[in-house]
């Protein structure tokens, strides 16, 4: 029970923070003056909207999939939500490549986000393949990796606020370079932590 309480608390915080940034950064596309966008952004507007819309499935369905009560007692719901999650993650990741090639304006971060999109696709498809083969533990591990990739949307928005509060990145004086560093840290560090938890920790426990 204590373990589940901590899990629920973490998921509630994750959803709350995700909802805050999602609503803040996507509300413009629902109620803002889209004529203010550049010509290129208007041309690829539907790719942006598609990206945000399907990313929402990742952000807000993901936490439900990690709840033991849903996985064990509501299996059909878990499977149905999982299908929406997989479709949302794949389509959101695919649109990243279009946006990077057209509207993205931070060249140093393009390799980072492109690589992130590839890993996001790989981990999501791998999770699907493993559950189809009945390998539940491997499915859970790759779903966790996939969700962390989706959370890069949140981490990239947290980092500037962390810096405002702590000044930890103030040694990077150039603003463009600092934004580029954020784009790499937002997914590389979280994935490293998850790999430690999934792989390295288990190996240490067996040693």
DATADA-V553274 format. One record per backbone hydrogen bond with DSSP energy under -0.5 kcal/mol. NH is the residue of the N-H (numbers start at 1). CO is the residue of the C=O. If there is no record, write none. Layout:
BEGIN
nh={NH & NH}
co={CO & CO}
END
This chain:
BEGIN
nh={5 & 6 & 7 & 8 & 9 & 10 & 11 & 12 & 13 & 14 & 15 & 16 & 17 & 18 & 19 & 20 & 21 & 22 & 23 & 24 & 25 & 26 & 27 & 29 & 30 & 31 & 32 & 34 & 36 & 37 & 42 & 43 & 44 & 45 & 47 & 48 & 49 & 50 & 51 & 52 & 53 & 54 & 55 & 56 & 57 & 57 & 58 & 59 & 60 & 61 & 62 & 62 & 63 & 64 & 65 & 65 & 66 & 66 & 67 & 70 & 71 & 72 & 73 & 74 & 74 & 78 & 79 & 80 & 81 & 82 & 83 & 84 & 85 & 86 & 87 & 88 & 89 & 90 & 91 & 92 & 93 & 94 & 95 & 96 & 96 & 97 & 97 & 98 & 99 & 100 & 101 & 102 & 102 & 103 & 104 & 107 & 109 & 110 & 110 & 111 & 113 & 114 & 115 & 116 & 117 & 118 & 119 & 120 & 121 & 122 & 123 & 124 & 125 & 126 & 127 & 128 & 129 & 130 & 131 & 132 & 133 & 134 & 135 & 136 & 139 & 140 & 141 & 142 & 143 & 144 & 145 & 146 & 147 & 148 & 149 & 150 & 151 & 152 & 153 & 154 & 155 & 156 & 157 & 158 & 159 & 160 & 161 & 162 & 163 & 164 & 165 & 166 & 167 & 170 & 172 & 173 & 178 & 179 & 180 & 181 & 182 & 183 & 184 & 185 & 186 & 187 & 188 & 189 & 190 & 191 & 192 & 193 & 194 & 195 & 196 & 197 & 198 & 199 & 200 & 201 & 203 & 204 & 205 & 206 & 207}
co={1 & 2 & 3 & 4 & 5 & 6 & 7 & 8 & 9 & 10 & 11 & 12 & 13 & 14 & 15 & 16 & 17 & 18 & 19 & 20 & 21 & 22 & 23 & 26 & 27 & 27 & 28 & 32 & 33 & 34 & 38 & 39 & 40 & 42 & 44 & 44 & 45 & 46 & 47 & 48 & 49 & 50 & 51 & 52 & 53 & 54 & 54 & 55 & 56 & 57 & 57 & 58 & 59 & 61 & 61 & 62 & 62 & 63 & 64 & 67 & 67 & 68 & 69 & 69 & 70 & 74 & 75 & 76 & 77 & 78 & 79 & 80 & 81 & 82 & 83 & 84 & 85 & 86 & 87 & 88 & 89 & 90 & 91 & 92 & 93 & 93 & 94 & 94 & 95 & 96 & 97 & 98 & 99 & 99 & 99 & 105 & 106 & 106 & 107 & 107 & 109 & 110 & 111 & 112 & 113 & 114 & 115 & 116 & 117 & 118 & 119 & 120 & 121 & 122 & 123 & 124 & 125 & 126 & 127 & 128 & 129 & 131 & 130 & 134 & 135 & 136 & 137 & 138 & 139 & 140 & 141 & 142 & 143 & 144 & 145 & 146 & 147 & 149 & 150 & 151 & 151 & 152 & 154 & 154 & 155 & 156 & 157 & 158 & 159 & 160 & 161 & 162 & 163 & 167 & 169 & 171 & 174 & 175 & 176 & 177 & 178 & 179 & 180 & 181 & 182 & 184 & 184 & 185 & 185 & 187 & 188 & 189 & 190 & 191 & 192 & 193 & 194 & 195 & 195 & 196 & 199 & 200 & 201 & 202 & 203}
END
